[in-house]
Structure formats: structure tokens, C-alpha cells
Amino acid sequence: MLRRFVSWFGTLPAITKILLAFVALFVLGLSVALSPLVTVVAFIVFFIALLALVFRATRGRSVKTWGIIAGTSLVFVLVFSGISASRGLSSSAFLRASRISSGPGSSFGGM
């Protein structure tokens, strides 16, 4: 499968390869900037993949695809939660920021 991708990528024109590289860097930068959100989404995908994995295993069907999805999403959870922690960002930090910005007169700020 990887060999097929490499041969497909090799047949692309140079400008397309450059554009794909810029898009990949942009997506990576956006993912790092939104790492708390990516962590939550990856955790949700991991949970769904585990449910699907158990369901397929109890039915006696192949679990290879759902295992790959669960493993990849778990890696995303670990990597992006580490990025969030190293940047000092967490859901509690966002919660504190929203409490501060809502002010004492609002319903959320009074909690």
C-alpha cells in the first residue's frame, strides 16, 4: 500500500507536490494551534472505535480497520494532549478564561 502511494506521489507534477506540502504544513500548524480541540475529537474517535472494535469482535468479524483507527486516535490523543500541556493549555484553562471574560454580572460568571 505504501509502495503504491509512493509511486502515485512520484507521478505528480512538481507544483502539485509543493502545494500538497504547503497544505500538509498548514494542517499541522492548525492542529497544533487547536490542540485542545484535536485532543477532544481524537478521544471521541477513540471511544467510538473501541465500541466498534468490541462490536465487530463479538460478531466474529475482522477488527483490523477499527484497530488501526483506535490506535491512531490514541496516538493523536497522547501527542496533542502533550502539546496542549506543554503550551499550558487545557480545558480548565479555557474554562477559567471564559469565566473571566463573562464578568461578574453574567450567569456563568456568578458560579
N, CA, C and O atoms as a Tinker XYZ file with bonds, in Angstrom:
   444  protein
     1  N      0.816000   -1.185000    0.000000    73     2
     2  CA     0.000000    0.000000    0.000000    64     1     3
     3  C      0.864000    1.255000    0.000000    63     2     4     5
     4  O      0.580000    2.204000   -0.731000    81     3
     5  N      1.918000    1.267000    0.815000    73     3     6
     6  CA     2.811000    2.414000    0.848000    64     5     7
     7  C      3.562000    2.551000   -0.475000    63     6     8     9
     8  O      3.810000    3.661000   -0.946000    81     7
     9  N      3.918000    1.421000   -1.065000    73     7    10
    10  CA     4.623000    1.446000   -2.340000    64     9    11
    11  C      3.744000    2.068000   -3.430000    63    10    12    13
    12  O      4.225000    2.805000   -4.292000    81    11
    13  N      2.456000    1.758000   -3.372000    73    11    14
    14  CA     1.523000    2.315000   -4.355000    64    13    15
    15  C      1.384000    3.823000   -4.173000    63    14    16    17
    16  O      1.307000    4.563000   -5.153000    81    15
    17  N      1.351000    4.285000   -2.903000    73    15    18
    18  CA     1.268000    5.719000   -2.635000    64    17    19
    19  C      2.524000    6.439000   -3.120000    63    18    20    21
    20  O      2.438000    7.514000   -3.713000    81    19
    21  N      3.688000    5.845000   -2.866000    73    19    22
    22  CA     4.941000    6.471000   -3.286000    64    21    23
    23  C      5.014000    6.572000   -4.807000    63    22    24    25
    24  O      5.462000    7.587000   -5.339000    81    23
    25  N      4.585000    5.547000   -5.496000    73    23    26
    26  CA     4.605000    5.612000   -6.958000    64    25    27
    27  C      3.585000    6.624000   -7.475000    63    26    28    29
    28  O      3.843000    7.314000   -8.461000    81    27
    29  N      2.413000    6.718000   -6.807000    73    27    30
    30  CA     1.419000    7.711000   -7.216000    64    29    31
    31  C      1.957000    9.115000   -6.983000    63    30    32    33
    32  O      1.809000    9.994000   -7.832000    81    31
    33  N      2.590000    9.324000   -5.815000    73    31    34
    34  CA     3.128000   10.638000   -5.496000    64    33    35
    35  C      4.250000   11.014000   -6.461000    63    34    36    37
    36  O      4.401000   12.184000   -6.811000    81    35
    37  N      5.030000   10.033000   -6.890000    73    35    38
    38  CA     6.122000   10.296000   -7.826000    64    37    39
    39  C      5.647000   10.735000   -9.199000    63    38    40    41
    40  O      6.373000   11.418000   -9.921000    81    39
    41  N      4.434000   10.347000   -9.564000    73    39    42
    42  CA     3.913000   10.724000  -10.880000    64    41    43
    43  C      3.301000   12.115000  -10.899000    63    42    44    45
    44  O      2.979000   12.628000  -11.971000    81    43
    45  N      3.135000   12.730000   -9.750000    73    43    46
    46  CA     2.533000   14.065000   -9.696000    64    45    47
    47  C      3.503000   15.121000  -10.202000    63    46    48    49
    48  O      4.717000   14.969000  -10.065000    81    47
    49  N      2.971000   16.198000  -10.789000    73    47    50
    50  CA     3.845000   17.308000  -11.190000    64    49    51
    51  C      4.457000   17.989000   -9.964000    63    50    52    53
    52  O      3.919000   17.891000   -8.861000    81    51
    53  N      5.562000   18.668000  -10.159000    73    51    54
    54  CA     6.294000   19.305000   -9.051000    64    53    55
    55  C      5.431000   20.345000   -8.340000    63    54    56    57
    56  O      5.486000   20.444000   -7.114000    81    55
    57  N      4.646000   21.112000   -9.069000    73    55    58
    58  CA     3.822000   22.146000   -8.441000    64    57    59
    59  C      2.774000   21.521000   -7.521000    63    58    60    61
    60  O      2.456000   22.083000   -6.473000    81    59
    61  N      2.243000   20.376000   -7.901000    73    59    62
    62  CA     1.262000   19.690000   -7.067000    64    61    63
    63  C      1.920000   19.173000   -5.796000    63    62    64    65
    64  O      1.329000   19.245000   -4.719000    81    63
    65  N      3.126000   18.659000   -5.912000    73    63    66
    66  CA     3.849000   18.195000   -4.728000    64    65    67
    67  C      4.122000   19.347000   -3.764000    63    66    68    69
    68  O      3.985000   19.194000   -2.550000    81    67
    69  N      4.506000   20.490000   -4.304000    73    67    70
    70  CA     4.777000   21.662000   -3.470000    64    69    71
    71  C      3.499000   22.128000   -2.781000    63    70    72    73
    72  O      3.515000   22.439000   -1.590000    81    71
    73  N      2.391000   22.178000   -3.523000    73    71    74
    74  CA     1.118000   22.584000   -2.929000    64    73    75
    75  C      0.670000   21.606000   -1.850000    63    74    76    77
    76  O      0.168000   22.031000   -0.809000    81    75
    77  N      0.839000   20.314000   -2.076000    73    75    78
    78  CA     0.492000   19.319000   -1.057000    64    77    79
    79  C      1.347000   19.483000    0.189000    63    78    80    81
    80  O      0.855000   19.311000    1.304000    81    79
    81  N      2.618000   19.813000    0.015000    73    79    82
    82  CA     3.497000   20.031000    1.166000    64    81    83
    83  C      3.043000   21.253000    1.958000    63    82    84    85
    84  O      3.035000   21.215000    3.188000    81    83
    85  N      2.666000   22.334000    1.282000    73    83    86
    86  CA     2.179000   23.518000    1.982000    64    85    87
    87  C      0.864000   23.238000    2.709000    63    86    88    89
    88  O      0.665000   23.701000    3.832000    81    87
    89  N     -0.022000   22.492000    2.079000    73    87    90
    90  CA    -1.290000   22.137000    2.721000    64    89    91
    91  C     -1.034000   21.280000    3.957000    63    90    92    93
    92  O     -1.662000   21.484000    4.995000    81    91
    93  N     -0.116000   20.325000    3.849000    73    91    94
    94  CA     0.207000   19.471000    4.991000    64    93    95
    95  C      0.792000   20.291000    6.141000    63    94    96    97
    96  O      0.438000   20.064000    7.298000    81    95
    97  N      1.668000   21.226000    5.845000    73    95    98
    98  CA     2.237000   22.080000    6.890000    64    97    99
    99  C      1.181000   22.982000    7.516000    63    98   100   101
   100  O      1.197000   23.217000    8.724000    81    99
   101  N      0.267000   23.485000    6.697000    73    99   102
   102  CA    -0.815000   24.322000    7.209000    64   101   103
   103  C     -1.724000   23.530000    8.140000    63   102   104   105
   104  O     -2.098000   24.013000    9.209000    81   103
   105  N     -2.081000   22.315000    7.733000    73   103   106
   106  CA    -2.942000   21.468000    8.571000    64   105   107
   107  C     -2.235000   21.105000    9.870000    63   106   108   109
   108  O     -2.857000   21.092000   10.932000    81   107
   109  N     -0.951000   20.813000    9.796000    73   107   110
   110  CA    -0.185000   20.513000   11.005000    64   109   111
   111  C     -0.134000   21.715000   11.939000    63   110   112   113
   112  O     -0.333000   21.572000   13.145000    81   111
   113  N      0.128000   22.885000   11.396000    73   111   114
   114  CA     0.153000   24.104000   12.217000    64   113   115
   115  C     -1.202000   24.412000   12.829000    63   114   116   117
   116  O     -1.284000   24.810000   13.991000    81   115
   117  N     -2.259000   24.233000   12.063000    73   115   118
   118  CA    -3.610000   24.449000   12.584000    64   117   119
   119  C     -3.944000   23.439000   13.671000    63   118   120   121
   120  O     -4.585000   23.781000   14.665000    81   119
   121  N     -3.513000   22.205000   13.486000    73   119   122
   122  CA    -3.750000   21.177000   14.502000    64   121   123
   123  C     -3.019000   21.496000   15.801000    63   122   124   125
   124  O     -3.559000   21.287000   16.888000    81   123
   125  N     -1.805000   21.997000   15.691000    73   123   126
   126  CA    -1.050000   22.360000   16.890000    64   125   127
   127  C     -1.709000   23.552000   17.574000    63   126   128   129
   128  O     -1.807000   23.590000   18.801000    81   127
   129  N     -2.160000   24.525000   16.785000    73   127   130
   130  CA    -2.812000   25.696000   17.370000    64   129   131
   131  C     -4.118000   25.317000   18.064000    63   130   132   133
   132  O     -4.474000   25.899000   19.088000    81   131
   133  N     -4.821000   24.350000   17.508000    73   131   134
   134  CA    -6.094000   23.903000   18.076000    64   133   135
   135  C     -5.949000   22.576000   18.809000    63   134   136   137
   136  O     -6.878000   21.768000   18.825000    81   135
   137  N     -4.796000   22.352000   19.412000    73   135   138
   138  CA    -4.515000   21.053000   20.016000    64   137   139
   139  C     -5.508000   20.619000   21.099000    63   138   140   141
   140  O     -5.783000   19.423000   21.192000    81   139
   141  N     -6.059000   21.511000   21.918000    73   139   142
   142  CA    -7.073000   21.027000   22.868000    64   141   143
   143  C     -8.310000   20.464000   22.165000    63   142   144   145
   144  O     -8.872000   19.457000   22.593000    81   143
   145  N     -8.722000   21.119000   21.090000    73   143   146
   146  CA    -9.873000   20.634000   20.329000    64   145   147
   147  C     -9.554000   19.316000   19.626000    63   146   148   149
   148  O    -10.381000   18.405000   19.600000    81   147
   149  N     -8.359000   19.220000   19.062000    73   147   150
   150  CA    -7.946000   17.986000   18.391000    64   149   151
   151  C     -7.891000   16.839000   19.403000    63   150   152   153
   152  O     -8.243000   15.706000   19.074000    81   151
   153  N     -7.455000   17.123000   20.620000    73   151   154
   154  CA    -7.401000   16.096000   21.661000    64   153   155
   155  C     -8.790000   15.569000   21.973000    63   154   156   157
   156  O     -8.987000   14.358000   22.080000    81   155
   157  N     -9.745000   16.460000   22.118000    73   155   158
   158  CA   -11.122000   16.044000   22.425000    64   157   159
   159  C    -11.710000   15.229000   21.282000    63   158   160   161
   160  O    -12.329000   14.191000   21.511000    81   159
   161  N    -11.518000   15.695000   20.052000    73   159   162
   162  CA   -12.044000   14.971000   18.892000    64   161   163
   163  C    -11.390000   13.597000   18.772000    63   162   164   165
   164  O    -12.067000   12.608000   18.492000    81   163
   165  N    -10.083000   13.535000   18.983000    73   163   166
   166  CA    -9.385000   12.249000   18.909000    64   165   167
   167  C     -9.858000   11.296000   20.000000    63   166   168   169
   168  O     -9.949000   10.090000   19.769000    81   167
   169  N    -10.158000   11.822000   21.183000    73   167   170
   170  CA   -10.669000   10.974000   22.260000    64   169   171
   171  C    -12.049000   10.429000   21.908000    63   170   172   173
   172  O    -12.342000    9.263000   22.175000    81   171
   173  N    -12.892000   11.258000   21.315000    73   171   174
   174  CA   -14.226000   10.803000   20.903000    64   173   175
   175  C    -14.102000    9.713000   19.834000    63   174   176   177
   176  O    -14.799000    8.700000   19.887000    81   175
   177  N    -13.215000    9.930000   18.870000    73   175   178
   178  CA   -12.994000    8.919000   17.819000    64   177   179
   179  C    -12.454000    7.635000   18.433000    63   178   180   181
   180  O    -12.853000    6.542000   18.029000    81   179
   181  N    -11.553000    7.753000   19.404000    73   179   182
   182  CA   -11.007000    6.576000   20.076000    64   181   183
   183  C    -12.116000    5.786000   20.774000    63   182   184   185
   184  O    -12.165000    4.560000   20.675000    81   183
   185  N    -12.993000    6.479000   21.468000    73   183   186
   186  CA   -14.089000    5.818000   22.165000    64   185   187
   187  C    -15.024000    5.113000   21.181000    63   186   188   189
   188  O    -15.424000    3.973000   21.419000    81   187
   189  N    -15.372000    5.772000   20.090000    73   187   190
   190  CA   -16.238000    5.165000   19.073000    64   189   191
   191  C    -15.551000    3.963000   18.441000    63   190   192   193
   192  O    -16.189000    2.937000   18.204000    81   191
   193  N    -14.254000    4.084000   18.167000    73   191   194
   194  CA   -13.515000    2.975000   17.563000    64   193   195
   195  C    -13.452000    1.782000   18.503000    63   194   196   197
   196  O    -13.538000    0.638000   18.055000    81   195
   197  N    -13.303000    2.032000   19.807000    73   195   198
   198  CA   -13.302000    0.924000   20.767000    64   197   199
   199  C    -14.653000    0.221000   20.798000    63   198   200   201
   200  O    -14.719000   -1.007000   20.855000    81   199
   201  N    -15.732000    1.006000   20.760000    73   199   202
   202  CA   -17.067000    0.398000   20.718000    64   201   203
   203  C    -17.246000   -0.448000   19.453000    63   202   204   205
   204  O    -17.750000   -1.569000   19.516000    81   203
   205  N    -16.836000    0.092000   18.322000    73   203   206
   206  CA   -16.951000   -0.646000   17.065000    64   205   207
   207  C    -16.060000   -1.885000   17.076000    63   206   208   209
   208  O    -16.436000   -2.931000   16.547000    81   207
   209  N    -14.891000   -1.764000   17.675000    73   207   210
   210  CA   -13.966000   -2.892000   17.769000    64   209   211
   211  C    -14.582000   -4.029000   18.583000    63   210   212   213
   212  O    -14.522000   -5.190000   18.179000    81   211
   213  N    -15.170000   -3.695000   19.720000    73   211   214
   214  CA   -15.809000   -4.712000   20.560000    64   213   215
   215  C    -17.009000   -5.321000   19.839000    63   214   216   217
   216  O    -17.207000   -6.536000   19.870000    81   215
   217  N    -17.803000   -4.481000   19.196000    73   215   218
   218  CA   -18.973000   -4.966000   18.469000    64   217   219
   219  C    -18.572000   -5.940000   17.366000    63   218   220   221
   220  O    -19.168000   -7.008000   17.224000    81   219
   221  N    -17.550000   -5.563000   16.582000    73   219   222
   222  CA   -17.114000   -6.428000   15.484000    64   221   223
   223  C    -16.483000   -7.709000   16.016000    63   222   224   225
   224  O    -16.645000   -8.772000   15.418000    81   223
   225  N    -15.766000   -7.618000   17.133000    73   223   226
   226  CA   -15.138000   -8.812000   17.701000    64   225   227
   227  C    -16.186000   -9.790000   18.210000    63   226   228   229
   228  O    -16.028000  -11.002000   18.065000    81   227
   229  N    -17.261000   -9.270000   18.809000    73   227   230
   230  CA   -18.312000  -10.167000   19.302000    64   229   231
   231  C    -19.073000  -10.815000   18.158000    63   230   232   233
   232  O    -19.657000  -11.885000   18.332000    81   231
   233  N    -19.076000  -10.191000   17.007000    73   231   234
   234  CA   -19.741000  -10.752000   15.829000    64   233   235
   235  C    -18.827000  -11.685000   15.036000    63   234   236   237
   236  O    -19.264000  -12.319000   14.076000    81   235
   237  N    -17.571000  -11.767000   15.436000    73   235   238
   238  CA   -16.627000  -12.647000   14.758000    64   237   239
   239  C    -16.116000  -12.082000   13.441000    63   238   240   241
   240  O    -15.662000  -12.832000   12.577000    81   239
   241  N    -16.187000  -10.780000   13.284000    73   239   242
   242  CA   -15.720000  -10.137000   12.053000    64   241   243
   243  C    -14.323000   -9.560000   12.265000    63   242   244   245
   244  O    -13.812000   -9.517000   13.384000    81   243
   245  N    -13.723000   -9.123000   11.169000    73   243   246
   246  CA   -12.373000   -8.567000   11.218000    64   245   247
   247  C    -12.366000   -7.249000   11.991000    63   246   248   249
   248  O    -13.238000   -6.400000   11.806000    81   247
   249  N    -11.377000   -7.095000   12.851000    73   247   250
   250  CA   -11.242000   -5.874000   13.644000    64   249   251
   251  C    -10.021000   -5.048000   13.226000    63   250   252   253
   252  O     -9.647000   -4.093000   13.907000    81   251
   253  N     -9.410000   -5.421000   12.110000    73   251   254
   254  CA    -8.174000   -4.770000   11.691000    64   253   255
   255  C     -8.364000   -3.268000   11.459000    63   254   256   257
   256  O     -7.588000   -2.466000   11.979000    81   255
   257  N     -9.364000   -2.883000   10.701000    73   255   258
   258  CA    -9.568000   -1.471000   10.379000    64   257   259
   259  C     -9.869000   -0.664000   11.638000    63   258   260   261
   260  O     -9.293000    0.404000   11.845000    81   259
   261  N    -10.773000   -1.172000   12.481000    73   259   262
   262  CA   -11.117000   -0.444000   13.699000    64   261   263
   263  C     -9.962000   -0.434000   14.688000    63   262   264   265
   264  O     -9.841000    0.498000   15.483000    81   263
   265  N     -9.125000   -1.438000   14.653000    73   263   266
   266  CA    -7.930000   -1.434000   15.492000    64   265   267
   267  C     -6.958000   -0.358000   15.062000    63   266   268   269
   268  O     -6.363000    0.320000   15.901000    81   267
   269  N     -6.793000   -0.197000   13.764000    73   267   270
   270  CA    -5.919000    0.856000   13.244000    64   269   271
   271  C     -6.470000    2.226000   13.601000    63   270   272   273
   272  O     -5.716000    3.117000   13.993000    81   271
   273  N     -7.789000    2.404000   13.467000    73   271   274
   274  CA    -8.415000    3.685000   13.809000    64   273   275
   275  C     -8.246000    3.976000   15.299000    63   274   276   277
   276  O     -7.910000    5.097000   15.680000    81   275
   277  N     -8.479000    2.967000   16.142000    73   275   278
   278  CA    -8.335000    3.162000   17.593000    64   277   279
   279  C     -6.888000    3.490000   17.956000    63   278   280   281
   280  O     -6.637000    4.387000   18.761000    81   279
   281  N     -5.948000    2.772000   17.373000    73   279   282
   282  CA    -4.538000    3.037000   17.667000    64   281   283
   283  C     -4.099000    4.417000   17.221000    63   282   284   285
   284  O     -3.387000    5.111000   17.948000    81   283
   285  N     -4.519000    4.819000   16.029000    73   283   286
   286  CA    -4.149000    6.137000   15.513000    64   285   287
   287  C     -4.761000    7.247000   16.352000    63   286   288   289
   288  O     -4.096000    8.233000   16.669000    81   287
   289  N     -6.024000    7.087000   16.711000    73   287   290
   290  CA    -6.658000    8.134000   17.520000    64   289   291
   291  C     -6.043000    8.200000   18.918000    63   290   292   293
   292  O     -5.944000    9.281000   19.496000    81   291
   293  N     -5.631000    7.058000   19.464000    73   291   294
   294  CA    -4.954000    7.074000   20.760000    64   293   295
   295  C     -3.620000    7.804000   20.667000    63   294   296   297
   296  O     -3.255000    8.553000   21.574000    81   295
   297  N     -2.899000    7.591000   19.585000    73   295   298
   298  CA    -1.640000    8.326000   19.378000    64   297   299
   299  C     -1.923000    9.821000   19.276000    63   298   300   301
   300  O     -1.188000   10.629000   19.844000    81   299
   301  N     -2.986000   10.198000   18.553000    73   299   302
   302  CA    -3.354000   11.615000   18.448000    64   301   303
   303  C     -3.695000   12.193000   19.818000    63   302   304   305
   304  O     -3.289000   13.310000   20.138000    81   303
   305  N     -4.437000   11.440000   20.628000    73   303   306
   306  CA    -4.789000   11.915000   21.972000    64   305   307
   307  C     -3.515000   12.170000   22.769000    63   306   308   309
   308  O     -3.373000   13.221000   23.393000    81   307
   309  N     -2.598000   11.224000   22.753000    73   307   310
   310  CA    -1.369000   11.376000   23.534000    64   309   311
   311  C     -0.494000   12.521000   23.022000    63   310   312   313
   312  O      0.031000   13.303000   23.815000    81   311
   313  N     -0.339000   12.622000   21.717000    73   311   314
   314  CA     0.524000   13.659000   21.143000    64   313   315
   315  C     -0.063000   15.045000   21.373000    63   314   316   317
   316  O      0.629000   15.944000   21.851000    81   315
   317  N     -1.334000   15.220000   21.036000    73   315   318
   318  CA    -1.909000   16.561000   21.130000    64   317   319
   319  C     -2.227000   16.969000   22.559000    63   318   320   321
   320  O     -2.254000   18.163000   22.857000    81   319
   321  N     -2.467000   16.017000   23.453000    73   319   322
   322  CA    -2.615000   16.409000   24.861000    64   321   323
   323  C     -1.262000   16.818000   25.421000    63   322   324   325
   324  O     -1.188000   17.695000   26.282000    81   323
   325  N     -0.196000   16.196000   24.944000    73   323   326
   326  CA     1.149000   16.622000   25.336000    64   325   327
   327  C      1.481000   18.004000   24.819000    63   326   328   329
   328  O      2.123000   18.794000   25.511000    81   327
   329  N      1.045000   18.302000   23.600000    73   327   330
   330  CA     1.268000   19.644000   23.049000    64   329   331
   331  C      0.489000   20.663000   23.860000    63   330   332   333
   332  O      1.004000   21.734000   24.180000    81   331
   333  N     -0.757000   20.329000   24.194000    73   331   334
   334  CA    -1.579000   21.251000   24.988000    64   333   335
   335  C     -0.948000   21.490000   26.351000    63   334   336   337
   336  O     -0.905000   22.621000   26.834000    81   335
   337  N     -0.463000   20.424000   26.967000    73   335   338
   338  CA     0.133000   20.559000   28.297000    64   337   339
   339  C      1.422000   21.373000   28.242000    63   338   340   341
   340  O      1.694000   22.162000   29.147000    81   339
   341  N      2.207000   21.191000   27.201000    73   339   342
   342  CA     3.469000   21.922000   27.106000    64   341   343
   343  C      3.234000   23.403000   26.821000    63   342   344   345
   344  O      4.057000   24.247000   27.177000    81   343
   345  N      2.126000   23.711000   26.188000    73   343   346
   346  CA     1.794000   25.111000   25.912000    64   345   347
   347  C      0.996000   25.721000   27.056000    63   346   348   349
   348  O      0.672000   26.908000   27.024000    81   347
   349  N      0.675000   24.908000   28.076000    73   347   350
   350  CA    -0.079000   25.419000   29.204000    64   349   351
   351  C     -1.558000   25.545000   28.917000    63   350   352   353
   352  O     -2.268000   26.266000   29.618000    81   351
   353  N     -2.033000   24.849000   27.891000    73   351   354
   354  CA    -3.438000   24.920000   27.522000    64   353   355
   355  C     -4.142000   23.661000   27.965000    63   354   356   357
   356  O     -3.624000   22.556000   27.804000    81   355
   357  N     -5.294000   23.826000   28.509000    73   355   358
   358  CA    -6.125000   22.689000   28.853000    64   357   359
   359  C     -7.558000   23.164000   28.866000    63   358   360   361
   360  O     -7.829000   24.360000   28.756000    81   359
   361  N     -8.472000   22.228000   28.999000    73   359   362
   362  CA    -9.875000   22.622000   29.038000    64   361   363
   363  C    -10.153000   23.480000   30.253000    63   362   364   365
   364  O    -10.999000   24.372000   30.193000    81   363
   365  N     -9.453000   23.230000   31.371000    73   363   366
   366  CA    -9.676000   24.051000   32.556000    64   365   367
   367  C     -9.162000   25.472000   32.332000    63   366   368   369
   368  O     -9.727000   26.424000   32.871000    81   367
   369  N     -8.098000   25.625000   31.543000    73   367   370
   370  CA    -7.611000   26.964000   31.236000    64   369   371
   371  C     -8.632000   27.716000   30.404000    63   370   372   373
   372  O     -8.842000   28.910000   30.618000    81   371
   373  N     -9.272000   27.037000   29.456000    73   371   374
   374  CA   -10.308000   27.685000   28.661000    64   373   375
   375  C    -11.521000   28.010000   29.517000    63   374   376   377
   376  O    -12.164000   29.043000   29.325000    81   375
   377  N    -11.833000   27.136000   30.456000    73   375   378
   378  CA   -12.959000   27.379000   31.340000    64   377   379
   379  C    -12.695000   28.604000   32.208000    63   378   380   381
   380  O    -13.578000   29.442000   32.387000    81   379
   381  N    -11.479000   28.709000   32.747000    73   379   382
   382  CA   -11.139000   29.887000   33.541000    64   381   383
   383  C    -11.194000   31.145000   32.702000    63   382   384   385
   384  O    -11.671000   32.181000   33.164000    81   383
   385  N    -10.706000   31.066000   31.462000    73   383   386
   386  CA   -10.721000   32.235000   30.589000    64   385   387
   387  C    -12.149000   32.660000   30.279000    63   386   388   389
   388  O    -12.432000   33.856000   30.210000    81   387
   389  N    -13.047000   31.710000   30.091000    73   387   390
   390  CA   -14.427000   32.081000   29.798000    64   389   391
   391  C    -15.100000   32.666000   31.029000    63   390   392   393
   392  O    -15.960000   33.537000   30.897000    81   391
   393  N    -14.736000   32.215000   32.211000    73   391   394
   394  CA   -15.296000   32.791000   33.438000    64   393   395
   395  C    -14.827000   34.227000   33.621000    63   394   396   397
   396  O    -15.597000   35.096000   34.033000    81   395
   397  N    -13.568000   34.466000   33.313000    73   395   398
   398  CA   -13.026000   35.813000   33.457000    64   397   399
   399  C    -13.679000   36.745000   32.448000    63   398   400   401
   400  O    -14.042000   37.872000   32.784000    81   399
   401  N    -13.829000   36.282000   31.216000    73   399   402
   402  CA   -14.369000   37.139000   30.173000    64   401   403
   403  C    -15.864000   37.358000   30.333000    63   402   404   405
   404  O    -16.392000   38.348000   29.828000    81   403
   405  N    -16.568000   36.455000   31.027000    73   403   406
   406  CA   -18.002000   36.612000   31.148000    64   405   407
   407  C    -18.372000   37.669000   32.177000    63   406   408   409
   408  O    -19.475000   38.216000   32.129000    81   407
   409  N    -17.470000   37.967000   33.106000    73   407   410
   410  CA   -17.704000   39.025000   34.082000    64   409   411
   411  C    -18.647000   38.608000   35.189000    63   410   412   413
   412  O    -19.336000   37.594000   35.080000    81   411
   413  N    -18.678000   39.388000   36.251000    73   411   414
   414  CA   -19.484000   39.025000   37.414000    64   413   415
   415  C    -20.988000   39.172000   37.194000    63   414   416   417
   416  O    -21.775000   38.554000   37.910000    81   415
   417  N    -21.396000   39.970000   36.226000    73   415   418
   418  CA   -22.825000   40.206000   36.029000    64   417   419
   419  C    -23.533000   39.125000   35.239000    63   418   420   421
   420  O    -24.763000   39.081000   35.222000    81   419
   421  N    -22.786000   38.254000   34.588000    73   419   422
   422  CA   -23.422000   37.230000   33.770000    64   421   423
   423  C    -23.769000   36.005000   34.597000    63   422   424   425
   424  O    -23.315000   35.857000   35.732000    81   423
   425  N    -24.567000   35.141000   34.025000    73   423   426
   426  CA   -24.995000   33.952000   34.763000    64   425   427
   427  C    -23.841000   32.969000   34.956000    63   426   428   429
   428  O    -23.789000   32.274000   35.971000    81   427
   429  N    -22.919000   32.902000   33.999000    73   427   430
   430  CA   -21.814000   31.957000   34.127000    64   429   431
   431  C    -20.764000   32.466000   35.089000    63   430   432   433
   432  O    -20.140000   31.676000   35.798000    81   431
   433  N    -20.559000   33.764000   35.127000    73   431   434
   434  CA   -19.528000   34.340000   35.976000    64   433   435
   435  C    -19.876000   34.258000   37.454000    63   434   436   437
   436  O    -18.984000   34.338000   38.299000    81   435
   437  N    -21.147000   34.102000   37.781000    73   435   438
   438  CA   -21.544000   34.043000   39.163000    64   437   439
   439  C    -21.335000   32.684000   39.786000    63   438   440   441
   440  O    -21.517000   32.542000   40.995000    81   439
   441  N    -20.956000   31.666000   39.007000    73   439   442
   442  CA   -20.773000   30.312000   39.536000    64   441   443
   443  C    -19.508000   30.231000   40.330000    63   442   444
   444  O    -19.177000   29.170000   40.858000    81   443
